[in-house]
């Protein structure tokens, strides 16, 4: 574990008021902060890096208004959820999603994941197919497509993955929290489409992400998922993970990807459908980067509702 950053904020910085309810739910041995609105079939939202539940603040009320129970969670290690020193492997994180669906009293859910949350969505649907009714993935190739491309596309996906390779460095979390989290803004800027970067929404959004990353231990925990992904590549549990992920996905899957995504290249994400034997659709979004849910929320909302209702 790391020591507390001098300018650290407490977890209250993510408890924003709005047309939703905050509560805490125990699942898979940890306590999770969830934000929910509406009633009906559940749509569970999984944020990516370097975000927290606020990634979905535009979509939550709109999905609730459409007749769904919309739930956004702070993933393990983020926001106001527990920050244990371990449990950032693919198995445990997928278990978190399965445990949350059950703890929230549901038999299954439509899961929507973006970026790292999208990779987790693929994994949860693969490991717990009866719990994930439908899957919507934003800015995330299938984990095996990403793994292959990092090794097979040195000028493309390997180069695009350089920031996450830096996350392997010990104590890199202090780089994330330095100068009130300035590095978080740089990551968001680098991975986003220019249209959103130059919009009036960009700065307030990044301010919230910077604040959440300065909660004690949050930066350390956020990097641990990336560290596990690389450490496991040469280990037995990584080999087992790959074997399990090779099983064809039986969950109907919609994949939305920004044409300007510089974190997960479109050419890496294309072809993820080969792992899905259920209905599958791919849509490339013009002028959008790695964060379609905030860069093009209207389009994403329409697609989520279409997929969840179909």
C-alpha contacts under 8 A as a table, 3 or more apart, distances in Angstrom:
res1	aa1	res2	aa2	distance
1	X	85	X	6.17
1	X	217	X	7.24
1	X	220	X	7.29
2	X	171	X	7.70
2	X	217	X	6.55
2	X	220	X	6.87
3	X	216	X	7.90
3	X	217	X	7.71
4	X	8	X	6.79
4	X	216	X	5.30
4	X	217	X	6.89
5	X	8	X	5.16
5	X	174	X	7.63
5	X	177	X	7.14
5	X	214	X	7.18
5	X	216	X	6.61
7	X	180	X	6.92
7	X	214	X	7.28
8	X	214	X	4.89
8	X	215	X	5.41
8	X	216	X	5.98
9	X	13	X	7.04
9	X	211	X	6.73
9	X	212	X	7.61
9	X	214	X	5.73
9	X	215	X	4.92
9	X	216	X	7.17
10	X	13	X	6.32
10	X	215	X	5.31
10	X	216	X	7.19
11	X	14	X	5.99
11	X	15	X	7.38
11	X	79	X	6.28
11	X	80	X	5.07
11	X	212	X	7.49
11	X	215	X	6.14
12	X	15	X	5.21
12	X	80	X	7.54
13	X	16	X	7.14
13	X	208	X	7.99
13	X	211	X	6.87
13	X	212	X	6.73
14	X	54	X	7.62
14	X	79	X	6.16
14	X	80	X	6.84
14	X	208	X	7.73
14	X	212	X	6.47
15	X	22	X	7.22
15	X	80	X	7.95
17	X	20	X	7.37
18	X	21	X	7.88
19	X	37	X	6.99
19	X	61	X	6.54
20	X	35	X	6.33
20	X	36	X	5.36
20	X	37	X	4.76
20	X	60	X	7.97
20	X	61	X	7.34
21	X	35	X	5.48
21	X	36	X	5.30
21	X	37	X	6.44
22	X	33	X	7.14
22	X	34	X	5.92
22	X	35	X	4.61
22	X	36	X	6.71
23	X	33	X	5.91
23	X	34	X	5.54
23	X	35	X	6.49
24	X	31	X	6.40
24	X	32	X	5.45
24	X	33	X	4.64
24	X	34	X	6.02
24	X	81	X	7.99
25	X	31	X	5.56
25	X	32	X	5.20
25	X	33	X	6.56
25	X	34	X	7.13
25	X	100	X	7.54
25	X	103	X	6.93
25	X	104	X	7.61
26	X	29	X	6.74
26	X	30	X	5.64
26	X	31	X	4.41
26	X	32	X	6.17
26	X	100	X	7.70
26	X	103	X	6.96
27	X	30	X	5.53
27	X	31	X	6.32
27	X	32	X	7.19
27	X	96	X	6.34
27	X	99	X	4.89
27	X	100	X	5.47
27	X	103	X	6.16
28	X	95	X	6.42
28	X	96	X	5.48
28	X	99	X	5.44
28	X	100	X	7.77
30	X	76	X	7.85
30	X	82	X	6.14
31	X	81	X	5.95
31	X	82	X	5.46
32	X	73	X	7.02
32	X	74	X	6.57
32	X	75	X	7.17
32	X	76	X	7.06
32	X	80	X	7.31
32	X	81	X	4.37
32	X	82	X	6.26
33	X	73	X	5.92
33	X	74	X	5.60
33	X	79	X	7.68
33	X	80	X	5.55
33	X	81	X	4.85
34	X	53	X	7.90
34	X	71	X	6.57
34	X	72	X	5.69
34	X	73	X	4.38
34	X	74	X	6.42
35	X	53	X	7.57
35	X	71	X	5.59
35	X	72	X	5.20
35	X	73	X	6.29
36	X	60	X	7.45
36	X	69	X	7.06
36	X	70	X	5.51
36	X	71	X	4.31
36	X	72	X	6.38
37	X	60	X	6.67
37	X	61	X	6.37
37	X	64	X	5.64
37	X	69	X	5.95
37	X	70	X	5.34
37	X	71	X	6.66
38	X	61	X	7.56
38	X	63	X	7.96
38	X	64	X	4.30
38	X	65	X	6.74
38	X	67	X	6.88
38	X	68	X	5.88
38	X	69	X	4.59
38	X	70	X	6.17
39	X	42	X	7.75
39	X	64	X	6.78
39	X	67	X	6.40
39	X	68	X	5.27
39	X	69	X	4.18
39	X	70	X	7.62
40	X	67	X	5.74
40	X	68	X	4.34
40	X	69	X	4.92
41	X	67	X	7.76
41	X	68	X	5.17
41	X	69	X	5.70
41	X	109	X	6.99
42	X	68	X	5.90
42	X	69	X	4.55
42	X	70	X	5.94
42	X	71	X	7.19
42	X	106	X	7.43
42	X	108	X	7.59
42	X	109	X	5.05
42	X	110	X	6.34
43	X	68	X	6.76
43	X	69	X	6.12
43	X	70	X	5.01
43	X	71	X	6.19
43	X	109	X	5.63
43	X	110	X	4.70
43	X	111	X	5.81
43	X	112	X	7.09
43	X	308	X	7.90
44	X	70	X	6.30
44	X	71	X	4.96
44	X	72	X	5.93
44	X	73	X	7.66
44	X	109	X	6.48
44	X	110	X	6.19
44	X	111	X	4.86
44	X	112	X	6.08
45	X	53	X	7.94
45	X	56	X	7.24
45	X	70	X	7.66
45	X	71	X	6.09
45	X	72	X	4.63
45	X	73	X	6.55
45	X	111	X	6.10
45	X	112	X	4.84
45	X	113	X	5.87
46	X	53	X	7.49
46	X	72	X	6.50
46	X	73	X	6.31
46	X	74	X	7.67
46	X	75	X	7.10
46	X	111	X	7.51
46	X	112	X	6.11
46	X	113	X	4.53
46	X	114	X	6.50
46	X	117	X	4.82
46	X	118	X	7.16
46	X	120	X	7.93
46	X	121	X	7.55
47	X	51	X	6.27
47	X	52	X	5.76
47	X	53	X	6.02
47	X	55	X	6.19
47	X	56	X	7.61
47	X	72	X	7.92
47	X	73	X	7.62
47	X	74	X	7.43
47	X	75	X	7.39
47	X	113	X	6.06
47	X	114	X	5.54
47	X	115	X	7.26
47	X	116	X	7.22
47	X	117	X	4.99
47	X	118	X	7.84
48	X	51	X	5.63
48	X	52	X	7.12
48	X	113	X	7.38
48	X	114	X	5.29
48	X	115	X	4.72
48	X	116	X	4.48
48	X	117	X	4.62
48	X	118	X	7.27
49	X	52	X	7.61
49	X	115	X	6.81
49	X	116	X	6.08
49	X	117	X	7.88
49	X	222	X	7.23
50	X	184	X	6.57
50	X	187	X	7.82
50	X	188	X	7.60
50	X	209	X	6.64
50	X	213	X	7.45
50	X	222	X	7.60
51	X	54	X	7.27
51	X	55	X	6.24
51	X	209	X	5.42
51	X	212	X	7.78
52	X	55	X	6.04
52	X	73	X	7.78
52	X	74	X	5.52
52	X	75	X	7.42
52	X	78	X	6.27
52	X	79	X	5.88
52	X	209	X	7.01
52	X	212	X	7.21
53	X	56	X	6.10
53	X	57	X	7.45
53	X	72	X	5.52
53	X	73	X	5.45
53	X	74	X	5.11
53	X	79	X	7.51
54	X	57	X	5.04
54	X	208	X	7.98
55	X	58	X	7.87
55	X	293	X	7.24
55	X	294	X	6.98
56	X	59	X	5.24
56	X	60	X	5.90
56	X	72	X	6.83
56	X	293	X	7.06
56	X	294	X	7.82
57	X	60	X	5.56
57	X	61	X	7.47
58	X	61	X	6.80
58	X	62	X	7.18
58	X	294	X	7.77
58	X	297	X	7.18
59	X	62	X	5.21
59	X	63	X	5.93
59	X	293	X	7.86
59	X	297	X	7.06
59	X	301	X	6.41
60	X	63	X	5.34
60	X	64	X	6.14
60	X	70	X	5.60
60	X	71	X	7.17
60	X	72	X	7.50
61	X	64	X	4.99
61	X	65	X	6.05
61	X	70	X	7.59
62	X	65	X	5.04
62	X	66	X	6.38
62	X	301	X	7.68
63	X	66	X	5.12
63	X	67	X	6.95
63	X	68	X	5.98
63	X	69	X	7.64
63	X	70	X	6.12
63	X	301	X	7.37
63	X	305	X	7.15
64	X	67	X	5.48
64	X	68	X	4.80
64	X	69	X	5.66
64	X	70	X	5.47
65	X	68	X	7.12
66	X	305	X	7.69
74	X	77	X	7.83
74	X	78	X	5.48
74	X	79	X	5.54
74	X	80	X	6.64
74	X	81	X	5.74
75	X	78	X	5.50
75	X	79	X	7.71
75	X	81	X	6.69
76	X	81	X	5.97
76	X	82	X	6.08
76	X	83	X	6.25
76	X	84	X	7.82
76	X	88	X	7.72
76	X	93	X	7.52
76	X	96	X	7.82
76	X	221	X	7.82
77	X	81	X	6.19
77	X	82	X	5.77
77	X	83	X	4.06
77	X	84	X	6.75
77	X	217	X	7.44
77	X	218	X	5.58
77	X	221	X	4.88
77	X	222	X	6.23
78	X	81	X	5.86
78	X	82	X	7.53
78	X	83	X	7.02
78	X	212	X	7.55
78	X	213	X	7.65
78	X	218	X	5.39
78	X	221	X	7.19
78	X	222	X	6.70
79	X	212	X	5.67
79	X	213	X	7.60
79	X	215	X	7.19
79	X	218	X	7.07
83	X	217	X	6.60
83	X	218	X	6.89
83	X	221	X	6.58
84	X	87	X	7.23
84	X	221	X	7.77
85	X	221	X	7.08
86	X	224	X	7.93
87	X	92	X	5.57
87	X	93	X	6.99
88	X	92	X	6.50
88	X	93	X	6.15
88	X	221	X	7.74
88	X	224	X	5.91
88	X	225	X	4.80
88	X	228	X	6.70
89	X	92	X	5.62
89	X	93	X	6.26
89	X	225	X	6.25
89	X	228	X	5.72
89	X	229	X	7.25
90	X	93	X	5.25
90	X	94	X	6.02
90	X	120	X	7.30
90	X	123	X	7.06
90	X	225	X	7.94
90	X	229	X	7.89
90	X	241	X	7.62
91	X	94	X	5.29
91	X	95	X	6.17
91	X	241	X	7.79
92	X	95	X	4.84
92	X	96	X	6.20
93	X	96	X	4.92
93	X	97	X	6.62
93	X	120	X	7.06
93	X	124	X	8.00
94	X	97	X	5.22
94	X	98	X	6.37
94	X	120	X	6.41
94	X	121	X	7.83
94	X	123	X	6.11
94	X	124	X	4.54
94	X	127	X	7.12
94	X	128	X	7.85
95	X	98	X	5.02
95	X	99	X	5.85
95	X	124	X	7.36
96	X	99	X	5.05
96	X	100	X	6.01
97	X	100	X	5.13
97	X	101	X	6.34
97	X	124	X	6.62
98	X	101	X	5.34
98	X	102	X	6.50
98	X	124	X	7.05
98	X	128	X	6.74
98	X	131	X	6.62
99	X	102	X	5.23
99	X	103	X	5.90
100	X	103	X	4.90
100	X	104	X	5.93
101	X	104	X	5.33
101	X	105	X	6.71
101	X	106	X	5.55
101	X	107	X	6.99
101	X	108	X	6.52
101	X	109	X	6.85
101	X	131	X	7.32
102	X	105	X	5.16
102	X	106	X	5.35
102	X	107	X	6.35
102	X	108	X	7.85
103	X	106	X	7.43
106	X	109	X	7.11
107	X	131	X	6.26
108	X	130	X	6.85
108	X	131	X	4.16
108	X	132	X	5.52
108	X	133	X	5.75
109	X	131	X	6.34
109	X	132	X	5.29
109	X	133	X	5.36
109	X	134	X	7.03
110	X	132	X	5.93
110	X	133	X	5.27
110	X	134	X	4.56
110	X	135	X	5.77
110	X	136	X	7.68
110	X	308	X	6.43
111	X	121	X	6.54
111	X	132	X	6.35
111	X	133	X	7.63
111	X	134	X	6.31
111	X	135	X	5.00
111	X	136	X	6.27
112	X	118	X	7.14
112	X	121	X	6.94
112	X	135	X	5.98
112	X	136	X	4.64
112	X	137	X	5.96
112	X	138	X	7.78
112	X	304	X	7.89
113	X	116	X	7.62
113	X	117	X	4.47
113	X	118	X	3.83
113	X	119	X	7.39
113	X	120	X	7.16
113	X	121	X	5.54
113	X	136	X	6.44
113	X	137	X	5.19
113	X	138	X	6.18
114	X	117	X	4.78
114	X	118	X	4.31
114	X	119	X	7.69
114	X	137	X	6.01
114	X	138	X	4.52
114	X	139	X	5.84
114	X	140	X	6.61
114	X	291	X	7.23
114	X	293	X	7.80
115	X	118	X	4.92
115	X	119	X	6.49
115	X	138	X	6.30
115	X	139	X	5.05
115	X	140	X	5.01
115	X	290	X	7.10
115	X	291	X	7.57
116	X	119	X	5.07
116	X	120	X	6.27
116	X	140	X	7.05
117	X	120	X	4.87
117	X	121	X	6.08
118	X	121	X	4.77
118	X	122	X	6.34
118	X	136	X	7.89
118	X	137	X	5.01
118	X	138	X	6.04
118	X	139	X	7.02
118	X	140	X	5.21
118	X	141	X	7.95
119	X	122	X	5.23
119	X	123	X	6.36
119	X	137	X	7.91
119	X	140	X	5.74
119	X	141	X	7.03
119	X	142	X	6.53
119	X	143	X	6.02
120	X	123	X	4.96
120	X	124	X	5.97
121	X	124	X	5.14
121	X	125	X	6.09
121	X	135	X	7.02
121	X	136	X	7.95
121	X	137	X	7.00
122	X	125	X	5.35
122	X	126	X	6.17
122	X	135	X	7.79
122	X	137	X	7.69
122	X	142	X	6.36
122	X	143	X	7.38
123	X	126	X	5.02
123	X	127	X	6.07
123	X	143	X	7.83
123	X	245	X	7.09
124	X	127	X	5.21
124	X	128	X	5.53
124	X	129	X	7.36
124	X	132	X	7.38
125	X	128	X	5.30
125	X	129	X	4.82
125	X	131	X	7.50
125	X	132	X	5.44
125	X	135	X	7.42
125	X	249	X	7.10
125	X	251	X	6.59
126	X	129	X	5.73
126	X	244	X	7.74
126	X	245	X	6.36
126	X	247	X	7.29
126	X	248	X	7.75
126	X	249	X	5.75
126	X	250	X	7.90
127	X	244	X	7.56
127	X	245	X	7.83
128	X	131	X	5.68
128	X	132	X	6.77
129	X	132	X	5.43
129	X	133	X	7.49
129	X	249	X	7.73
129	X	250	X	6.84
129	X	251	X	6.55
130	X	133	X	6.85
132	X	135	X	6.84
132	X	251	X	6.86
133	X	251	X	6.31
133	X	252	X	7.52
134	X	251	X	5.64
134	X	252	X	5.23
134	X	253	X	6.18
134	X	307	X	7.60
134	X	308	X	6.78
135	X	251	X	6.62
135	X	252	X	6.25
135	X	253	X	4.72
135	X	254	X	6.26
136	X	253	X	5.83
136	X	254	X	4.77
136	X	255	X	5.91
136	X	256	X	7.55
136	X	304	X	6.88
136	X	307	X	7.77
137	X	140	X	6.26
137	X	253	X	7.52
137	X	254	X	6.26
137	X	255	X	4.82
137	X	256	X	6.12
138	X	255	X	6.10
138	X	256	X	4.87
138	X	257	X	5.63
138	X	290	X	7.91
138	X	291	X	7.54
138	X	292	X	6.72
138	X	293	X	7.80
139	X	256	X	6.60
139	X	257	X	4.86
139	X	258	X	6.53
139	X	261	X	7.16
139	X	264	X	6.45
139	X	269	X	7.86
139	X	290	X	5.35
139	X	291	X	6.83
139	X	292	X	7.35
140	X	143	X	7.95
140	X	257	X	7.45
140	X	264	X	6.42
140	X	269	X	6.54
141	X	144	X	7.95
141	X	145	X	6.04
141	X	146	X	5.82
141	X	264	X	6.99
141	X	268	X	6.42
141	X	269	X	4.00
141	X	270	X	7.31
141	X	272	X	6.04
142	X	145	X	5.22
142	X	146	X	6.37
142	X	269	X	6.86
142	X	272	X	5.20
142	X	275	X	7.77
143	X	146	X	5.11
143	X	147	X	6.12
143	X	245	X	7.95
144	X	147	X	4.95
144	X	148	X	6.08
144	X	242	X	7.14
144	X	245	X	7.36
144	X	246	X	7.81
145	X	148	X	5.22
145	X	149	X	6.11
145	X	268	X	6.40
145	X	269	X	6.81
145	X	271	X	7.49
145	X	272	X	6.30
146	X	149	X	5.17
146	X	150	X	6.20
146	X	157	X	7.86
146	X	264	X	7.76
146	X	268	X	6.23
146	X	269	X	7.29
147	X	150	X	5.43
147	X	151	X	6.86
148	X	151	X	5.53
148	X	152	X	5.93
149	X	152	X	4.85
149	X	153	X	5.17
149	X	154	X	7.97
149	X	157	X	5.83
149	X	158	X	7.15
149	X	268	X	6.09
150	X	153	X	5.82
150	X	154	X	6.61
150	X	156	X	7.99
150	X	157	X	5.18
150	X	158	X	4.41
150	X	161	X	7.42
151	X	154	X	6.50
151	X	158	X	6.74
153	X	156	X	5.18
153	X	157	X	5.65
153	X	158	X	6.11
154	X	157	X	6.39
154	X	158	X	4.74
154	X	159	X	6.20
155	X	158	X	6.31
155	X	159	X	5.52
156	X	159	X	5.47
156	X	160	X	6.16
156	X	265	X	7.49
157	X	160	X	4.81
157	X	161	X	5.96
157	X	263	X	7.89
157	X	264	X	6.90
157	X	265	X	6.30
157	X	268	X	6.92
158	X	161	X	5.08
158	X	162	X	6.60
159	X	162	X	5.36
160	X	163	X	7.52
160	X	262	X	6.13
160	X	263	X	5.48
160	X	264	X	7.09
160	X	265	X	7.48
161	X	164	X	5.42
161	X	165	X	6.35
161	X	263	X	6.37
161	X	264	X	7.76
162	X	165	X	4.93
162	X	166	X	6.40
163	X	166	X	5.14
163	X	167	X	6.66
164	X	167	X	4.95
164	X	168	X	7.20
164	X	226	X	6.76
165	X	168	X	5.61
165	X	169	X	7.91
166	X	169	X	5.70
166	X	172	X	7.51
167	X	170	X	7.90
167	X	172	X	5.98
167	X	173	X	7.76
167	X	223	X	6.10
167	X	226	X	7.00
167	X	227	X	6.93
168	X	172	X	7.48
168	X	223	X	7.82
168	X	226	X	7.45
168	X	227	X	5.48
168	X	230	X	7.91
169	X	172	X	5.52
171	X	174	X	5.93
171	X	175	X	7.85
171	X	220	X	7.81
172	X	175	X	5.29
172	X	176	X	6.95
173	X	176	X	5.11
173	X	177	X	6.56
173	X	219	X	5.16
173	X	220	X	5.21
173	X	223	X	7.12
174	X	177	X	5.18
174	X	178	X	5.91
174	X	219	X	7.72
175	X	178	X	5.33
175	X	183	X	6.93
176	X	181	X	5.50
176	X	182	X	7.18
176	X	183	X	5.23
176	X	184	X	6.27
176	X	213	X	7.61
176	X	219	X	6.64
177	X	180	X	5.85
177	X	181	X	4.27
177	X	182	X	7.28
177	X	183	X	7.34
177	X	210	X	7.89
177	X	213	X	6.76
177	X	214	X	5.71
177	X	219	X	7.07
178	X	181	X	5.39
178	X	182	X	6.70
178	X	183	X	7.51
179	X	182	X	5.52
180	X	210	X	6.79
180	X	211	X	7.47
180	X	214	X	7.29
181	X	184	X	5.48
181	X	185	X	7.26
181	X	210	X	4.94
181	X	211	X	7.24
181	X	213	X	6.93
181	X	214	X	6.77
182	X	185	X	5.38
182	X	186	X	6.60
182	X	210	X	7.14
183	X	186	X	4.93
183	X	187	X	6.22
184	X	187	X	5.16
184	X	188	X	6.24
184	X	206	X	7.36
184	X	209	X	7.13
184	X	210	X	5.83
184	X	213	X	7.91
185	X	188	X	5.12
185	X	189	X	6.03
185	X	206	X	5.70
185	X	207	X	7.87
185	X	210	X	7.07
186	X	189	X	5.04
186	X	190	X	6.01
187	X	190	X	5.13
187	X	191	X	6.14
188	X	191	X	5.38
188	X	192	X	5.94
188	X	206	X	7.27
189	X	192	X	5.37
189	X	193	X	7.94
189	X	197	X	6.20
190	X	262	X	7.39
191	X	261	X	6.27
191	X	262	X	5.31
191	X	263	X	5.78
191	X	289	X	6.09
191	X	290	X	5.50
191	X	291	X	7.79
192	X	196	X	6.93
192	X	197	X	6.56
192	X	260	X	7.56
192	X	261	X	6.84
192	X	262	X	7.62
192	X	288	X	7.04
192	X	289	X	4.33
192	X	290	X	5.47
192	X	291	X	6.35
192	X	295	X	7.87
193	X	196	X	5.81
193	X	197	X	6.46
193	X	260	X	5.93
193	X	261	X	7.24
193	X	287	X	6.07
193	X	288	X	4.95
193	X	289	X	4.22
193	X	290	X	7.46
193	X	295	X	7.56
194	X	197	X	4.90
194	X	198	X	6.13
194	X	287	X	7.74
195	X	198	X	5.54
195	X	199	X	6.40
195	X	287	X	7.01
195	X	288	X	7.77
195	X	295	X	7.98
196	X	199	X	4.94
196	X	201	X	7.47
196	X	202	X	6.38
196	X	288	X	7.97
196	X	295	X	5.56
197	X	202	X	5.53
198	X	202	X	6.97
199	X	202	X	5.79
200	X	203	X	6.76
200	X	204	X	7.88
201	X	204	X	5.87
201	X	205	X	6.22
202	X	205	X	5.28
202	X	206	X	6.18
203	X	206	X	5.18
203	X	207	X	6.13
204	X	207	X	5.08
204	X	208	X	6.55
205	X	208	X	5.37
205	X	209	X	6.51
206	X	209	X	4.98
206	X	210	X	6.00
207	X	210	X	5.11
207	X	211	X	6.19
208	X	211	X	5.15
208	X	212	X	6.24
209	X	212	X	5.18
209	X	213	X	6.23
210	X	213	X	5.22
210	X	214	X	6.55
211	X	214	X	5.31
211	X	215	X	7.05
212	X	215	X	5.57
212	X	218	X	7.50
213	X	218	X	5.54
213	X	219	X	5.49
214	X	217	X	7.90
214	X	218	X	6.62
214	X	219	X	6.90
215	X	218	X	5.51
215	X	219	X	7.78
216	X	219	X	7.68
217	X	220	X	5.29
217	X	221	X	6.16
218	X	221	X	5.19
218	X	222	X	5.99
219	X	222	X	5.06
219	X	223	X	6.39
220	X	223	X	5.48
220	X	224	X	6.43
221	X	224	X	5.11
221	X	225	X	7.33
222	X	225	X	6.36
222	X	226	X	7.80
223	X	226	X	5.39
223	X	227	X	6.25
224	X	227	X	4.84
224	X	228	X	6.05
225	X	228	X	5.22
225	X	229	X	6.35
226	X	229	X	5.14
226	X	230	X	6.56
227	X	230	X	5.38
227	X	231	X	5.97
228	X	231	X	5.02
228	X	232	X	5.70
229	X	232	X	5.51
229	X	233	X	6.61
229	X	238	X	7.91
230	X	233	X	5.43
231	X	234	X	6.55
231	X	235	X	7.20
232	X	235	X	4.94
232	X	236	X	7.42
232	X	237	X	6.45
232	X	238	X	4.35
232	X	239	X	7.67
233	X	238	X	5.20
233	X	239	X	7.00
234	X	238	X	6.72
234	X	239	X	7.55
235	X	238	X	5.26
235	X	239	X	6.43
236	X	239	X	5.01
236	X	240	X	6.26
237	X	240	X	4.94
237	X	241	X	6.06
238	X	241	X	4.95
238	X	242	X	6.30
239	X	242	X	5.21
239	X	243	X	6.30
240	X	243	X	5.03
240	X	244	X	6.23
241	X	244	X	5.21
241	X	245	X	6.14
242	X	245	X	5.04
242	X	246	X	6.23
243	X	246	X	5.34
243	X	247	X	7.39
244	X	247	X	5.83
245	X	248	X	7.76
246	X	275	X	7.15
247	X	275	X	7.47
248	X	275	X	5.05
248	X	276	X	5.38
248	X	277	X	5.96
249	X	275	X	5.97
249	X	276	X	4.47
249	X	277	X	5.83
249	X	278	X	6.78
250	X	276	X	6.36
250	X	277	X	5.67
250	X	278	X	4.94
251	X	276	X	7.42
251	X	277	X	7.94
251	X	278	X	5.68
251	X	279	X	7.69
252	X	276	X	7.77
252	X	278	X	4.94
252	X	279	X	4.77
252	X	280	X	5.81
253	X	276	X	7.48
253	X	278	X	7.30
253	X	279	X	6.44
253	X	280	X	4.86
253	X	281	X	6.56
254	X	280	X	5.76
254	X	281	X	4.87
254	X	282	X	6.13
254	X	283	X	7.98
254	X	307	X	7.18
255	X	280	X	7.78
255	X	281	X	6.11
255	X	282	X	4.82
255	X	283	X	6.27
256	X	282	X	6.09
256	X	283	X	4.95
256	X	284	X	6.02
256	X	285	X	7.02
256	X	292	X	7.92
257	X	261	X	7.37
257	X	266	X	6.68
257	X	269	X	7.66
257	X	282	X	7.91
257	X	283	X	6.39
257	X	284	X	5.01
257	X	285	X	5.91
257	X	288	X	7.98
257	X	289	X	7.93
257	X	290	X	7.51
257	X	292	X	7.34
258	X	261	X	5.11
258	X	266	X	7.18
258	X	284	X	5.82
258	X	285	X	4.74
258	X	286	X	6.43
258	X	287	X	7.05
258	X	288	X	4.48
258	X	289	X	4.71
258	X	290	X	5.98
258	X	291	X	7.61
258	X	292	X	6.42
259	X	266	X	6.22
259	X	284	X	5.82
259	X	285	X	5.52
259	X	286	X	5.33
259	X	287	X	6.32
259	X	288	X	5.87
259	X	289	X	6.45
260	X	265	X	7.86
260	X	266	X	7.84
260	X	286	X	7.40
260	X	287	X	6.13
260	X	288	X	5.47
260	X	289	X	4.45
260	X	290	X	7.33
261	X	264	X	5.92
261	X	265	X	5.63
261	X	266	X	6.71
261	X	288	X	6.89
261	X	289	X	3.95
261	X	290	X	4.53
262	X	265	X	5.65
262	X	289	X	6.78
262	X	290	X	6.77
263	X	290	X	6.45
264	X	268	X	6.59
264	X	269	X	6.93
264	X	290	X	7.25
265	X	268	X	5.16
265	X	269	X	6.49
266	X	269	X	5.05
266	X	270	X	6.05
266	X	284	X	7.92
267	X	270	X	5.23
268	X	271	X	7.50
269	X	272	X	5.83
270	X	273	X	7.47
270	X	282	X	7.92
271	X	274	X	5.83
272	X	275	X	5.97
272	X	276	X	7.66
273	X	276	X	5.21
273	X	280	X	6.47
273	X	281	X	7.79
273	X	282	X	7.91
274	X	277	X	7.63
276	X	279	X	7.53
276	X	280	X	6.78
277	X	280	X	7.83
285	X	288	X	5.83
285	X	292	X	7.97
288	X	291	X	7.37
288	X	292	X	6.16
288	X	295	X	6.26
288	X	296	X	7.08
289	X	292	X	6.59
289	X	295	X	7.49
291	X	294	X	5.86
291	X	295	X	5.96
292	X	295	X	4.82
292	X	296	X	5.24
292	X	297	X	6.67
292	X	300	X	6.85
293	X	296	X	5.86
293	X	297	X	4.82
293	X	300	X	5.99
293	X	301	X	7.95
294	X	297	X	5.31
296	X	299	X	5.65
296	X	300	X	6.34
297	X	300	X	5.04
297	X	301	X	5.85
298	X	301	X	5.12
298	X	302	X	6.27
299	X	302	X	5.28
299	X	303	X	6.30
300	X	303	X	5.12
300	X	304	X	6.07
301	X	304	X	5.19
301	X	305	X	6.18
302	X	305	X	5.32
302	X	306	X	6.09
303	X	306	X	5.06
303	X	307	X	6.08
304	X	307	X	5.20
304	X	308	X	5.95
305	X	308	X	5.11
305	X	309	X	5.98
306	X	309	X	5.41
306	X	310	X	6.03
307	X	310	X	5.25
